[in-house]
Amino acid sequence: MPTFPASRLANIAPFHVLELMARARALEAEGRDIIHMEVGEPDFPTPEPVIAAVQTSLTSGRVFYTPALGLPELRHAIADFYQTRYGISIPAARIAVTAGASAALLLTLACLVEVGSEWLLSDPGYPCNRHFIRSFEGVPIGIPVGPASNFQPTPADFEAHWNERSAGVLLASPANPTGTMLSGEQLAAIAEFVRQHQGQLIVDEIYHGLTYEGDAQTALQFGDDIFIVQSFSKYFNMTGWRLGWLVVPERFVRDIEKLAQNLYISPSMPAQHAALAAFAPTTINILEARRAEFRRRRDFLAPALADLGFQLTARPQGAFYLYVDCSALTSNSDRFARDLIESAGVATTPGLDFGTHAPNQHMRFAYTTTLERLAEAVDRIRRFLG
């Protein structure tokens, strides 16, 4: 007799940071002041040109389904963005607009993952990636990464872990939780390794635009057989709009379209009309000013945490996170994070969420609040530590 729920659920852990955020919200409801450094969400509002675009669209009242792969004009705008920012020509036909980057990953993995196939990804890494793979009965294989490789996997790592069951690799650059990046040379080498082993490469580039020592290189520069996951959430400050996109190798476009048609019909029409203004020069100017502010926050918080006893072992080149070694202060980062919320009113994320490689000695701090609030958080942690 079947048993319910499905056995795959036993391998899918909760998203711990959301549970910590729920506790923080509960404390706020009791009147406590909580400084949020736990969730990867920009604190800036959606840029005004984007708001104006959706308001204009909604006045018609015509809010209907769009094609499953998105509005043609938005797909063309995204293709133009690749030409402008990276100097790469991508046919709009290879762009799939999705219901957030999560949907882009789900479509990709639904298309590629066979039962029992193994997919290599870094540990620590974004937790949902391994759970997405497991949801399609694949096997996520975490590769332990650390300071020696700036928390990014190398071709040698993939060589050591690849076997007859290996199907592909999922990378992120810049990465969550570390903010570290792969160079163009590293991306090219990994792409060639996967290609030679007849596997499939997926690259998460949702933090592109939020880099602080120069722009990131897209993996599309190293082959048109790579799936690229992107988002309007991070750089474009549109988390709640739930909109992303996928650059699809040509031979998979029809498969991705069929999956989108069946899984969610189409992305949100209002969100797509809003996103048409995301690439306007006025919007980009706003976003670039915000990128500079994120850099100021990083440059304040990194030495401030070091002064408190946290060790910054990752070089954060992008995103808006600091992944720190907290072993000098605690042997259990999960308990430490919970104590910080309760006693200091500072919400952070323990390493538990990001994998099994030394989670108890690591924490993630998101600098997604103002400099003034970051300074207050540092003071509160200092008092908490005594």
C-alpha positions as CSV (number, residue, x, y, z in Angstrom):
1,M,0.0,0.0,0.0
2,P,1.3,3.5,-0.7
3,T,2.2,5.8,2.1
4,F,1.8,9.5,2.2
5,P,3.4,12.0,2.0
6,A,5.8,10.9,-0.7
7,S,9.1,9.6,0.6
8,R,11.1,12.3,-1.1
9,L,9.8,14.8,1.5
10,A,12.0,13.1,4.1
11,N,15.0,14.6,2.4
12,I,13.6,18.1,2.0
13,A,14.4,20.2,5.0
14,P,12.5,23.4,6.0
15,F,13.9,26.7,4.8
16,H,15.2,27.6,8.2
17,V,15.8,31.3,7.5
18,L,12.1,31.8,6.9
19,E,11.3,30.2,10.2
20,L,13.8,32.5,11.9
21,M,12.1,35.4,10.1
22,A,8.7,34.3,11.4
23,R,10.1,34.3,14.9
24,A,11.5,37.8,14.3
25,R,8.1,39.0,13.1
26,A,6.4,37.5,16.1
27,L,8.7,39.4,18.4
28,E,8.0,42.6,16.4
29,A,4.3,42.0,17.0
30,E,5.0,42.0,20.7
31,G,6.6,45.4,20.4
32,R,10.3,44.4,20.0
33,D,12.6,46.2,17.6
34,I,14.3,43.7,15.4
35,I,17.1,44.5,12.9
36,H,16.6,42.2,9.9
37,M,19.8,40.7,8.5
38,E,18.5,37.3,7.8
39,V,16.6,37.3,4.4
40,G,18.1,38.0,1.0
41,E,15.8,40.8,0.0
42,P,16.8,44.3,-0.9
43,D,15.3,46.9,1.4
44,F,14.9,49.4,-1.4
45,P,11.4,49.9,-2.9
46,T,10.7,49.0,-6.4
47,P,12.0,51.8,-8.7
48,E,9.4,54.4,-9.6
49,P,9.6,53.9,-13.4
50,V,8.6,50.3,-12.8
51,I,5.7,51.3,-10.6
52,A,4.6,53.8,-13.2
53,A,4.7,51.2,-16.0
54,V,2.4,48.8,-14.2
55,Q,0.0,51.5,-13.2
56,T,-0.3,52.6,-16.8
57,S,-0.9,49.0,-17.8
58,L,-3.5,48.3,-15.2
59,T,-5.7,51.3,-16.2
60,S,-6.9,49.3,-19.2
61,G,-8.2,46.5,-16.9
62,R,-7.1,43.9,-19.4
63,V,-5.1,41.6,-17.2
64,F,-5.1,38.2,-19.0
65,Y,-2.8,35.2,-19.6
66,T,0.3,35.9,-21.7
67,P,2.2,33.3,-23.8
68,A,3.8,30.7,-21.5
69,L,7.3,32.0,-22.3
70,G,6.3,35.6,-21.6
71,L,5.4,38.8,-23.4
72,P,7.3,38.9,-26.7
73,E,8.3,42.6,-26.0
74,L,9.7,41.6,-22.6
75,R,11.7,38.7,-24.1
76,H,13.1,41.1,-26.7
77,A,14.0,43.7,-24.0
78,I,15.9,41.0,-22.0
79,A,17.7,40.0,-25.2
80,D,18.6,43.6,-25.8
81,F,19.9,43.8,-22.2
82,Y,22.4,41.0,-22.8
83,Q,23.6,43.0,-25.9
84,T,24.0,46.2,-24.0
85,R,25.5,44.9,-20.7
86,Y,27.6,41.9,-22.0
87,G,27.9,42.5,-25.7
88,I,26.3,39.1,-26.4
89,S,23.6,38.5,-29.0
90,I,21.0,36.2,-27.7
91,P,17.8,35.4,-29.8
92,A,14.7,36.5,-27.9
93,A,13.3,33.0,-28.8
94,R,15.7,31.6,-26.3
95,I,14.4,33.7,-23.4
96,A,11.7,32.3,-21.2
97,V,10.1,34.7,-18.7
98,T,9.3,32.8,-15.5
99,A,7.4,33.2,-12.3
100,G,10.6,34.1,-10.4
101,A,14.0,32.6,-10.6
102,S,12.7,29.6,-8.6
103,A,10.3,28.8,-11.4
104,A,13.2,29.1,-13.8
105,L,15.2,26.5,-11.8
106,L,12.2,24.3,-11.5
107,L,11.5,24.3,-15.2
108,T,15.2,23.6,-15.9
109,L,15.4,20.7,-13.5
110,A,12.0,19.3,-14.6
111,C,13.4,19.2,-18.1
112,L,16.8,17.6,-17.2
113,V,16.6,15.5,-14.1
114,E,16.1,11.8,-14.4
115,V,15.3,9.5,-11.4
116,G,18.5,8.8,-9.6
117,S,20.7,11.1,-11.7
118,E,23.3,13.0,-9.7
119,W,23.8,16.8,-9.8
120,L,26.9,18.4,-8.4
121,L,26.6,21.7,-6.5
122,S,28.6,23.6,-3.9
123,D,28.2,23.1,-0.1
124,P,27.5,25.7,1.3
125,G,25.0,26.8,-1.2
126,Y,21.5,28.1,-1.7
127,P,19.4,25.4,0.1
128,C,16.4,25.3,-2.3
129,N,18.7,24.1,-5.2
130,R,19.3,20.7,-3.6
131,H,15.6,20.4,-2.6
132,F,14.5,21.2,-6.2
133,I,16.7,18.4,-7.5
134,R,15.3,16.0,-4.9
135,S,11.7,17.0,-5.8
136,F,12.3,15.5,-9.3
137,E,13.8,12.4,-7.8
138,G,17.4,13.4,-8.6
139,V,20.3,13.2,-6.2
140,P,22.0,16.4,-5.1
141,I,25.7,15.9,-4.4
142,G,27.2,18.7,-2.3
143,I,30.9,19.5,-2.9
144,P,32.5,20.9,0.2
145,V,34.1,24.3,-0.6
146,G,36.0,26.6,1.7
147,P,38.4,29.5,1.9
148,A,41.1,27.8,-0.2
149,S,38.9,28.2,-3.3
150,N,36.9,31.2,-2.1
151,F,33.9,28.9,-1.5
152,Q,33.6,28.1,-5.2
153,P,34.0,24.6,-6.7
154,T,36.9,23.9,-9.1
155,P,37.3,21.6,-12.1
156,A,39.4,19.3,-9.9
157,D,36.4,19.1,-7.5
158,F,34.1,18.1,-10.3
159,E,36.7,15.5,-11.5
160,A,36.8,14.0,-8.1
161,H,33.0,13.7,-7.8
162,W,32.0,12.8,-11.3
163,N,30.8,9.3,-12.0
164,E,28.6,7.2,-14.3
165,R,25.5,8.6,-12.5
166,S,26.5,12.3,-12.8
167,A,24.2,14.3,-15.1
168,G,25.3,17.9,-14.5
169,V,26.5,20.8,-12.5
170,L,24.6,23.7,-10.9
171,L,26.7,26.8,-10.1
172,A,26.0,30.2,-8.7
173,S,28.1,33.3,-9.3
174,P,27.9,35.5,-7.3
175,A,26.9,32.9,-4.8
176,N,24.5,32.7,-1.9
177,P,25.5,32.6,1.0
178,T,29.1,33.7,0.4
179,G,28.9,36.5,-2.2
180,T,31.9,34.9,-4.0
181,M,32.3,34.8,-7.8
182,L,33.9,32.7,-10.5
183,S,36.2,34.4,-12.9
184,G,35.7,34.1,-16.7
185,E,38.6,31.6,-16.8
186,Q,37.0,29.4,-14.1
187,L,33.6,29.5,-15.8
188,A,35.1,28.5,-19.1
189,A,37.1,25.6,-17.6
190,I,34.0,24.3,-15.8
191,A,31.8,24.6,-18.8
192,E,34.3,22.7,-20.9
193,F,34.6,20.0,-18.2
194,V,30.9,19.4,-18.1
195,R,30.7,19.5,-21.9
196,Q,33.4,16.9,-22.3
197,H,31.6,14.6,-19.8
198,Q,28.3,15.0,-21.8
199,G,26.6,16.6,-18.9
200,Q,24.5,19.8,-18.5
201,L,25.6,23.0,-16.9
202,I,23.2,25.4,-15.1
203,V,24.4,28.7,-13.8
204,D,22.5,30.9,-11.4
205,E,23.3,34.5,-12.2
206,I,20.5,36.2,-10.1
207,Y,23.0,38.5,-8.3
208,H,24.5,39.9,-11.5
209,G,24.5,43.6,-11.3
210,L,25.2,43.5,-7.6
211,T,29.0,43.2,-7.9
212,Y,31.5,45.6,-6.4
213,E,34.9,45.2,-8.1
214,G,33.6,45.2,-11.7
215,D,30.8,43.6,-13.6
216,A,30.4,39.8,-13.6
217,Q,31.0,37.8,-16.7
218,T,28.0,35.7,-17.9
219,A,28.5,32.0,-18.6
220,L,26.8,32.6,-21.9
221,Q,30.2,33.9,-23.1
222,F,31.5,30.4,-22.8
223,G,28.8,28.4,-24.7
224,D,25.2,28.5,-26.0
225,D,24.6,25.1,-24.4
226,I,24.3,26.5,-20.9
227,F,21.1,27.2,-19.0
228,I,21.2,30.6,-17.3
229,V,18.9,31.5,-14.4
230,Q,18.2,35.2,-13.8
231,S,15.8,37.3,-11.8
232,F,14.1,40.7,-11.4
233,S,14.3,40.3,-7.6
234,K,17.8,41.3,-6.6
235,Y,19.5,43.9,-8.8
236,F,16.1,45.2,-10.0
237,N,14.6,45.3,-6.5
238,M,11.4,43.4,-7.5
239,T,11.3,40.4,-5.0
240,G,7.5,40.5,-4.4
241,W,6.7,40.7,-8.2
242,R,7.9,37.1,-8.5
243,L,9.4,37.4,-11.9
244,G,12.6,36.0,-13.4
245,W,13.9,34.6,-16.7
246,L,15.7,31.7,-18.2
247,V,18.1,31.6,-21.1
248,V,17.6,28.3,-22.7
249,P,19.8,26.3,-25.1
250,E,18.0,26.2,-28.4
251,R,17.3,22.5,-28.5
252,F,15.4,22.7,-25.1
253,V,13.1,25.7,-25.8
254,R,10.1,23.7,-26.9
255,D,10.4,21.4,-23.8
256,I,10.6,24.4,-21.5
257,E,7.6,26.0,-23.1
258,K,5.5,22.8,-22.7
259,L,6.5,22.6,-19.0
260,A,5.6,26.2,-18.4
261,Q,2.2,25.8,-20.1
262,N,1.4,22.9,-17.8
263,L,3.0,24.0,-14.5
264,Y,1.7,27.6,-14.3
265,I,0.3,28.7,-17.7
266,S,2.2,32.0,-17.8
267,P,4.0,34.5,-15.6
268,S,2.0,37.4,-14.0
269,M,0.9,39.8,-16.7
270,P,1.1,42.9,-14.5
271,A,4.6,42.0,-13.3
272,Q,5.8,41.6,-16.9
273,H,4.4,45.0,-17.9
274,A,6.2,46.4,-14.9
275,A,9.5,44.7,-15.9
276,L,9.4,46.4,-19.3
277,A,10.5,49.5,-17.5
278,A,13.3,47.7,-15.6
279,F,15.8,48.2,-18.4
280,A,15.1,51.9,-19.0
281,P,18.1,54.2,-18.5
282,T,16.3,56.1,-15.7
283,T,15.7,52.8,-13.8
284,I,19.3,51.6,-14.4
285,N,20.6,54.9,-12.9
286,I,18.5,54.3,-9.8
287,L,19.8,50.7,-9.5
288,E,23.4,51.7,-10.0
289,A,23.1,54.2,-7.1
290,R,21.7,51.5,-5.0
291,R,24.6,49.2,-6.0
292,A,27.0,51.8,-4.7
293,E,25.1,51.9,-1.4
294,F,25.3,48.1,-1.0
295,R,29.0,48.4,-1.5
296,R,29.3,51.0,1.3
297,R,27.3,48.7,3.6
298,R,29.6,45.8,2.8
299,D,32.7,47.9,3.4
300,F,31.3,49.0,6.8
301,L,30.0,45.7,8.0
302,A,32.9,43.4,7.1
303,P,35.5,45.1,9.4
304,A,32.9,45.7,12.1
305,L,32.1,42.0,12.3
306,A,35.8,41.2,12.3
307,D,36.2,43.5,15.3
308,L,33.6,41.5,17.2
309,G,35.4,38.2,16.6
310,F,33.8,36.9,13.5
311,Q,36.3,35.7,10.8
312,L,35.5,36.7,7.2
313,T,36.9,33.7,5.3
314,A,35.1,34.4,2.0
315,R,35.9,37.3,-0.2
316,P,32.4,38.8,-0.9
317,Q,32.6,40.2,-4.4
318,G,28.9,40.4,-5.1
319,A,25.3,39.8,-3.8
320,F,24.7,41.4,-0.3
321,Y,25.9,38.8,2.1
322,L,28.8,38.2,4.5
323,Y,29.5,34.5,5.3
324,V,31.6,34.4,8.4
325,D,33.3,31.9,10.6
326,C,31.8,32.3,14.1
327,S,33.7,29.4,15.8
328,A,35.6,31.8,18.1
329,L,32.3,32.9,19.6
330,T,30.1,29.7,19.5
331,S,30.2,26.0,18.7
332,N,26.6,26.1,17.5
333,S,25.6,28.9,15.0
334,D,22.0,27.9,15.0
335,R,21.6,28.3,18.8
336,F,23.7,31.5,18.6
337,A,21.4,33.0,15.9
338,R,18.4,32.2,17.9
339,D,19.9,33.8,21.0
340,L,20.7,36.9,18.9
341,I,17.1,37.3,18.0
342,E,15.8,36.8,21.5
343,S,18.4,38.7,23.4
344,A,19.8,41.3,21.0
345,G,17.0,41.8,18.5
346,V,19.3,41.0,15.6
347,A,18.1,38.4,13.0
348,T,20.8,36.5,11.1
349,T,21.0,33.2,9.3
350,P,23.0,30.2,10.7
351,G,25.0,27.9,8.4
352,L,22.5,25.1,9.0
353,D,20.4,26.4,6.0
354,F,23.3,26.1,3.5
355,G,24.5,22.5,3.7
356,T,26.4,20.0,5.8
357,H,29.9,21.4,5.4
358,A,30.8,23.0,8.8
359,P,27.4,24.7,9.3
360,N,27.8,25.1,13.1
361,Q,30.8,27.4,12.7
362,H,29.3,29.7,10.0
363,M,26.7,32.4,9.8
364,R,25.3,34.7,7.1
365,F,24.7,38.4,7.6
366,A,22.7,40.2,4.9
367,Y,23.5,43.9,4.6
368,T,20.0,44.6,3.4
369,T,19.2,47.5,5.8
370,T,20.6,51.0,6.2
371,L,24.0,51.9,7.4
372,E,22.5,53.3,10.6
373,R,20.7,50.0,11.3
374,L,23.8,48.0,10.6
375,A,25.8,50.1,13.1
376,E,23.0,49.6,15.6
377,A,23.1,45.8,15.0
378,V,26.9,45.8,15.6
379,D,26.4,47.7,18.8
380,R,23.7,45.2,19.9
381,I,25.9,42.2,19.1
382,R,28.8,43.8,21.0
383,R,26.6,44.2,24.1
384,F,25.3,40.7,23.7
385,L,28.8,39.3,23.7
386,G,29.6,41.3,26.8
